[in-house]
């Protein structure tokens, strides 16, 4: 088969690396990077560390409002899909790149495989919830990571791949696959333990620090909530390492929030360093699905 894989954000680079390593043994894969995460520390480092094939197409969309970003990705993806004519399009998770990939493929009549289908927060004002709902509705193959995700899809009227269907039913699409982020972890944990110098560089002791990440709009775009989060982190009695997402850094700089010890702001870290920091922390505090 010829598969076209759409990625645009850091967790998707990790998932695609695990997927590509296997699928390219038997099939042709065209990798498209939308540019949703465009900073080198948020993008290039992941391809380098994971020995991942470089994108065949880089759309260079960059940041923007949800509507503007989704529209630009959709427009540019459509042209690439028409040129490449894949047998199927693979999308991951719940980003604007995911939504645009699903819309572009659906309008061109290309089958869609959604990795991490069926995940739900049941909170409609989360942009990610809208993205994943629409992506699932348009997909041909729903690859659910957990039984809970399968149950969500069953409640919404989808059916298992093993189920007997009639002509008036939606095609049998649900496949319980397990979590591809766990596959990535198994592939890279030993490499991270060997190659990461994050603890040494940050002068940290295993079990002697907390790790925190903050990036969701509901937290970063509300100064009161963001301030309360940093106030709470400051109450801990050990170093609190916060690799700061660019969105959070911009939000922080636009407020009068004071970051006080023991909280330590550091720049974004690569996947291997993040694994090492997670593995050795006493506690992890996060709003990231990928970290969870």
C-alpha positions, 0 to 999 in steps of 0.5 A: 500500500501507499500510505500518506501520514500527516503529522504536525505536533510533537506527540505525533512525531513520536507516534509516527516514528514508532509507526514508520519503523514497522510500516516501511518494512512492507509498504510505501509511506509519504510523510507530511509535516504540516508545520503546526509545530515549527520551532526547531526545539519543537520539531527538528530535534524529534526527527533527529533523536528518533532516527525518523525519516525526514518529511517528504512534504513540509507545508510550513503553516506555522502558528495562527488561530484555529480557523486560520491554521486549519484552513491553511493546512487543509488547502495545502494538504489537499494539493499534496494528496491529489499529487501523491494519490495514496491508498489511505491517509493516516492521522494521529490524535486530536490536533488541527493537523488531524482535523485538516487531514481528515477533512482533506482525505474525506473530500477526496474520497481517500480512506482514513485511518485514525490512530488514537480514535475514541478518546474523549474528554466530553468537554465540547469547549476543548478544541481537541475534543471537536477535532477528535470527534470530527476525525472519528466520524470521517475515518474508515478505520478507528484504531482505539488505544484502550477498551475505554476508547472502544466503549466510547465509540460503541456508544456513539454507534460505531461497530467492531471490525469483527461485528456482522454488519448490514447494509444500513450500518456504518462499516465495521471500523473499530480495532483495539490496538493498544497505545502507540505511545507505549510502543514508542516508550518501549522502543526508546526507553533504553536509548534515553537512559544511555544517551540523555544528560538531562539530569546531569545538565540540570544538576538533578538527583533521581527522585529529588525533583518534580517535573511539570508541563503546562501547555493547554489553552485553558491553562495558558490563556487564563492569567488567573489560572496560570498564576494559580498553577505556578503558585501551587508549584511553588509550594512544593519542597523540591526543585520543580522543573518546567520545560516551557512550551512556547505558548506558555512562555508567551503567556507568562511574559504577558502577565505579572506572574512571578516564577519563584523557587523552587520552580525552575523554567527550562527550554523545551526538551527533546523526547529522549531527555523528556523520558529521562526526566519523567523516569527519574522524577518523584512526581509529574504534574501535567496537562499533556496527554502525551506525557500522561 
